[in-house]
Amino acid sequence: MRIVELFVLFSLLFTFCDSSQADAKAKEEADRVAEEERKKKEVSALFFMHKQTTRIKVAEHNFL
């Protein structure tokens, strides 16, 4: 009987460890995706600022 109880306890422990590892991997993946999205938004904002600066320079050149 004790062997069965130990087996059940160890299997529950390993199941818990596997699920916590899966949770950690899922969180890591979510963090990576969030970081990629943040970088995309940052690049998009920088491109927009560059485009606006170029438009202002062209407008100044045409005005002068």
Backbone as a chain_set.jsonl record, in Angstrom:
{"seq": "MRIVELFVLFSLLFTFCDSSQADAKAKEEADRVAEEERKKKEVSALFFMHKQTTRIKVAEHNFL", "coords": {"N": [[0.828, -1.202, 0.0], [1.919, 1.257, 0.775], [3.788, 1.649, -1.223], [2.226, 2.171, -3.445], [1.045, 4.569, -2.618], [3.33, 6.21, -2.452], [4.094, 6.14, -5.131], [1.914, 7.476, -6.311], [2.176, 9.992, -5.076], [4.719, 10.798, -6.066], [4.164, 10.837, -8.814], [2.257, 12.865, -8.901], [3.847, 14.981, -8.044], [5.759, 15.125, -10.139], [4.023, 15.737, -12.225], [3.134, 18.245, -11.407], [5.583, 19.635, -11.537], [6.117, 19.459, -14.293], [3.944, 20.915, -15.297], [4.458, 23.419, -14.21], [6.825, 24.027, -15.504], [5.874, 24.16, -18.115], [4.184, 26.351, -17.837], [6.096, 28.307, -17.304], [7.501, 28.306, -19.72], [5.462, 29.139, -21.439], [4.986, 31.709, -20.436], [7.467, 32.861, -20.962], [7.45, 32.783, -23.765], [5.266, 34.476, -24.259], [6.299, 36.857, -23.226], [8.396, 37.243, -25.03], [7.009, 37.609, -27.444], [5.59, 39.936, -26.789], [7.723, 41.711, -26.5], [8.695, 41.745, -29.136], [6.496, 42.937, -30.416], [6.55, 45.448, -29.178], [8.971, 46.413, -30.155], [8.372, 46.537, -32.89], [6.409, 48.536, -32.884], [7.958, 50.653, -31.976], [9.834, 50.95, -34.064], [8.061, 51.601, -36.09], [7.103, 54.052, -35.137], [9.475, 55.547, -35.185], [9.979, 55.543, -37.951], [7.742, 56.985, -38.824], [8.276, 59.465, -37.611], [10.62, 60.139, -38.986], [9.604, 60.345, -41.575], [7.856, 62.518, -41.284], [9.702, 64.521, -40.592], [11.168, 64.647, -42.949], [9.184, 65.578, -44.688], [8.778, 68.126, -43.601], [11.281, 69.297, -44.05], [11.306, 69.304, -46.87], [9.136, 70.982, -47.34], [10.109, 73.36, -46.198], [12.264, 73.808, -47.91], [10.933, 74.195, -50.354], [9.538, 76.477, -49.706], [11.489, 78.397, -49.366]], "CA": [[0.0, 0.0, 0.0], [2.805, 2.415, 0.848], [4.433, 1.834, -2.524], [1.232, 2.822, -4.297], [0.927, 5.96, -2.168], [4.543, 6.908, -2.89], [4.013, 6.29, -6.584], [0.936, 8.535, -6.582], [2.775, 11.266, -4.668], [5.764, 11.17, -7.02], [3.565, 11.184, -10.104], [1.669, 14.197, -8.735], [4.958, 15.926, -7.984], [6.29, 15.302, -11.49], [2.998, 16.43, -13.006], [3.197, 19.65, -11.001], [6.82, 20.204, -12.083], [5.943, 19.601, -15.737], [3.01, 22.005, -15.583], [5.107, 24.692, -13.899], [7.765, 24.276, -16.597], [5.073, 24.581, -19.264], [3.759, 27.722, -17.546], [7.269, 29.175, -17.46], [7.769, 28.419, -21.159], [4.393, 29.956, -22.019], [5.239, 33.093, -20.027], [8.645, 33.306, -21.714], [7.001, 33.016, -25.142], [4.426, 35.678, -24.244], [7.207, 37.995, -23.05], [9.131, 37.425, -26.287], [6.072, 38.183, -28.415], [5.329, 41.317, -26.365], [8.932, 42.488, -26.814], [8.705, 41.938, -30.59], [5.464, 43.923, -30.734], [7.038, 46.746, -28.72], [10.007, 46.833, -31.103], [7.699, 46.905, -34.135], [5.779, 49.842, -32.675], [9.031, 51.639, -31.868], [10.345, 51.167, -35.418], [7.008, 52.305, -36.816], [7.1, 55.441, -34.667], [10.685, 56.193, -35.704], [9.779, 55.763, -39.378], [6.781, 58.075, -38.954], [8.974, 60.71, -37.278], [11.531, 60.419, -40.096], [8.782, 60.777, -42.704], [7.384, 63.868, -40.981], [10.861, 65.413, -40.671], [11.467, 64.81, -44.374], [8.145, 66.454, -45.249], [9.034, 69.492, -43.125], [12.455, 69.789, -44.779], [10.892, 69.58, -48.252], [8.284, 72.174, -47.302], [10.996, 74.505, -45.973], [13.034, 74.021, -49.136], [10.026, 74.761, -51.358], [9.145, 77.817, -49.278], [12.624, 79.298, -49.587]], "C": [[0.864, 1.255, 0.0], [3.46, 2.702, -0.505], [3.487, 2.552, -3.475], [1.086, 4.291, -3.914], [2.138, 6.779, -2.601], [4.528, 7.151, -4.394], [3.061, 7.424, -6.962], [1.514, 9.899, -6.224], [3.846, 11.725, -5.651], [5.182, 11.55, -8.377], [2.883, 12.548, -10.032], [2.746, 15.273, -8.711], [5.521, 16.186, -9.379], [5.294, 16.013, -12.394], [3.011, 17.917, -12.686], [4.434, 20.322, -11.578], [6.696, 20.426, -13.582], [5.021, 20.764, -16.066], [3.639, 23.355, -15.263], [6.148, 25.033, -14.955], [7.022, 24.751, -17.839], [4.582, 26.011, -19.067], [4.91, 28.697, -17.743], [7.598, 29.371, -18.934], [6.719, 29.293, -21.831], [4.589, 31.425, -21.667], [6.424, 33.666, -20.791], [8.268, 33.625, -23.157], [6.149, 34.278, -25.223], [5.284, 36.929, -24.078], [7.966, 38.297, -24.336], [8.241, 38.081, -27.343], [5.769, 39.639, -28.066], [6.516, 42.215, -26.688], [9.024, 42.754, -28.319], [7.676, 42.987, -31.004], [5.9, 45.331, -30.331], [8.088, 47.286, -29.687], [9.383, 47.267, -32.426], [7.059, 48.28, -34.012], [6.83, 50.941, -32.612], [9.601, 51.965, -33.251], [9.326, 51.941, -36.242], [6.971, 53.775, -36.42], [8.317, 56.193, -35.188], [10.551, 56.48, -37.196], [8.815, 56.921, -39.61], [7.452, 59.415, -38.669], [9.925, 61.106, -38.404], [10.754, 60.963, -41.298], [8.29, 62.207, -42.489], [8.525, 64.879, -41.087], [11.221, 65.679, -42.125], [10.445, 65.735, -45.023], [8.381, 67.909, -44.848], [10.22, 70.084, -43.874], [12.104, 70.132, -46.218], [10.038, 70.837, -48.294], [9.125, 73.425, -47.078], [11.778, 74.836, -47.231], [12.162, 74.666, -50.211], [9.619, 76.183, -51.001], [10.249, 78.821, -49.562], [12.909, 79.34, -51.045]], "O": [[0.562, 2.214, -0.709], [3.658, 3.858, -0.878], [3.901, 3.438, -4.222], [1.013, 5.158, -4.784], [1.992, 7.91, -3.064], [4.899, 8.225, -4.868], [3.371, 8.235, -7.834], [1.361, 10.856, -6.983], [3.885, 12.895, -6.031], [5.661, 12.487, -9.016], [2.925, 13.31, -10.998], [2.577, 16.347, -9.289], [5.737, 17.337, -9.757], [5.69, 16.811, -13.243], [2.91, 18.753, -13.584], [4.357, 21.453, -12.058], [7.119, 21.463, -14.092], [5.279, 21.517, -17.005], [3.386, 24.335, -15.964], [6.34, 26.207, -15.273], [7.492, 25.647, -18.539], [4.563, 26.797, -20.014], [4.722, 29.786, -18.285], [7.937, 30.478, -19.352], [7.048, 30.101, -22.699], [4.38, 32.295, -22.512], [6.393, 34.819, -21.22], [8.718, 34.628, -23.709], [6.297, 35.064, -26.158], [5.026, 37.949, -24.717], [8.158, 39.459, -24.693], [8.669, 38.994, -28.048], [5.699, 40.485, -28.958], [6.332, 43.359, -27.104], [9.387, 43.854, -28.734], [7.959, 43.833, -31.852], [5.65, 46.293, -31.057], [8.093, 48.476, -30.003], [9.815, 48.254, -33.021], [7.154, 49.097, -34.928], [6.62, 52.036, -33.134], [9.825, 53.133, -33.568], [9.69, 52.835, -37.006], [6.825, 54.646, -37.277], [8.206, 57.351, -35.589], [10.963, 57.543, -37.659], [9.042, 57.749, -40.492], [7.231, 60.389, -39.388], [10.025, 62.286, -38.74], [11.185, 61.913, -41.952], [8.309, 63.016, -43.417], [8.334, 65.974, -41.615], [11.542, 66.809, -42.491], [10.812, 66.591, -45.828], [8.205, 68.817, -45.661], [10.176, 71.242, -44.289], [12.56, 71.151, -46.736], [10.198, 71.668, -49.188], [8.876, 74.452, -47.709], [11.938, 76.005, -47.581], [12.606, 75.583, -50.903], [9.379, 77.003, -51.886], [9.982, 79.958, -49.952], [13.828, 80.037, -51.475]]}, "num_chains": 1, "name": "protein.A"}
